[in-house]
Amino acid sequence: MINIVNIGKRLKQVRESFKFTQRRMADIIRVQDGTYKKNERGIHLVNVYSLDQLHTELGVSVEWLLFENGPVSWKDIQAKKEETDPQKEDIFKEEVEEMIEMLKRVPMIRHSVMLHYQDCKVRFKDLVAEARDSRNT
């Protein structure tokens, strides 16, 4: 289950690792300073657009930020992807199934993921089309 206090702690951890001020992080995720401070304290959940900005601008894994699952940065994910073995793929499938179950049970997460997915479909039309084509062949 999502714990927004823990998400706030991880958000602070990201900020401190980059040695950014709260104001700088607010600018990066394009929210007001007060909103960012509430995100970091776990009063408000980070919105989907801000999660996308964290991923795009800083390479932060959204899965790690929300669920503390997997590597912190996208670079770490890419490196791990190159060294995958069949057993790890089975674990990944189990995690995907678990995430799907969570999406079914928690409407707020489902809504956030769908917004992010729709945004990605618009921004990365070519990649989505390529993925559909490869799946159909």
GIBELWO-V211558 format. One record per helix or strand of 2 or more residues. SS is the DSSP state (H for helix, E for strand). FROM is the first residue (numbers start at 1). TO is the last residue. If there is no record, write none. Layout:
SS,FROM,TO
SS,FROM,TO
//
This chain:
H,4,18
H,22,29
H,33,41
H,48,58
H,62,67
H,74,82
H,86,105
H,107,123
H,125,136
//
